[in-house]
Amino acid sequence: MQIASFTLTSGPTMMSDRVRAALGAQVVYDTDPLFLQRFTALERRLADLMHTRNDIALMQAEAVVGLEAAARGLTAPGTKWLNLVSGPYAGWFGDWLRSCGGEVITHEVPYDEAVDPADVERILAEHGDIECVAVVHCETPSGMLNPLREICEIAHSHGALTVADTVATFATSELRVDDWHVDIGVVAPHKGLGATPGISIVSVSPAAWEKMDANPHAPRGSFLSLLDWKTRWIDSDRTEFLHAPSVSDVVALDVAVDELIDLGGIDASIARHARAAKAVREGVTAMGLQLWAKHERDSANCSTAVRCPEGVTTEQLSLHIRERHGVMLSLGRGSLKSEILCIGHMGLSARSFYPQVAVTALGRGLADLGIAVDIGAGAAAVAQAMTEPLGLPVV
Ligand SMILES: *Cc1c(COP(=O)(O)O)cnc(C)c1O
């Protein structure tokens, strides 16, 4: 098979030429003063973009490590959690909590709906002693967005800590860590920022550090330990790493942040993603397909899931589009794998006419397999939506 011409997935996603060029730079020694300075400045730059004064730990592995570290750091046998489940990632988070002996109250909603903050309020009031609340801001494989701000404010008002999987919402949707009381937020470079998989960007509030520090079961002396980053890096003048960081991934992430700023900053990035998401929704609907989200208001800006029409399987369709047209789209994850196809519009793929490629490839692929769709109407709708003025830089 030839290499894909377009990777328009729920992440990892494509990188810009500028980020790719950064990956080709010479590898430097991790305690080279220039690299130390760059790494430390990058922590603060990311914190500013996340609207937080909290510490940032750049754990040197894909975002799942940051999420598992948060789960294990905060959980001792008996720690009472409320886990809000609207998709597969939240389910996996609950598995970590239970494996640490956590007492987990699971509130699950249908995967084509968002969590209702009123339910969070009710459950927290009913129990009274829930210590932590976990929520996935956007379940990327299904493109469903939860009302993170309302959920975290309610949790905070009940004295519970919040852990938010904001892996794909950073730079694609509004995210205000401090104002919204997100105690631990985890972000990945390979989603909205358009850099490489390989780093977990973890923001940790003073209250979350305190709870971890008081937890004798929190990982220490371990690759999964956030506390190691606190004691051996953050509180030790940031002069010596715990282990050699992935310097190339760090440099690529730094350049992705430069590019985001040069393209107008975080709000411009969010506006670009909102436009791409709207374009894809309008395109697939105009083609005659059905969106996965029950209510459009619960749709995320980073990815859009489409219900697979009858007469074709998701695997058959995505493989055909990949082989015949060189376009990689995503399948759903977990139980959604056979139900939906997911178009990613993150970083580079939210710009220019990438959304057009995704929608047209989906339409053409379906037509190839004998499913009637109006490709022309879909293409026209995307072109219209992508050229509506943002009042912001469009590249
Ligand atoms: C991408 C993503 C992660 C990280 O997991 P990978 O699939 O390994 O990249 C975690 N949570 C969410 C919501 C994500 O979108």
The ligand as an ORCA input file, in Angstrom:
! r2SCAN-3c Opt
* xyz 0 1
  C      -6.033     10.943     21.785
  C      -6.684     10.858     23.101
  C      -6.052     10.285     24.195
  C      -4.694      9.690     24.095
  O      -4.802      8.418     23.632
  P      -4.234      7.850     22.276
  O      -5.405      7.218     21.631
  O      -3.223      6.886     22.682
  O      -3.667      8.986     21.469
  C      -6.732     10.262     25.399
  N      -7.948     10.800     25.536
  C      -8.583     11.374     24.503
  C      -9.939     11.954     24.713
  C      -7.967     11.436     23.257
  O      -8.574     12.025     22.240
*
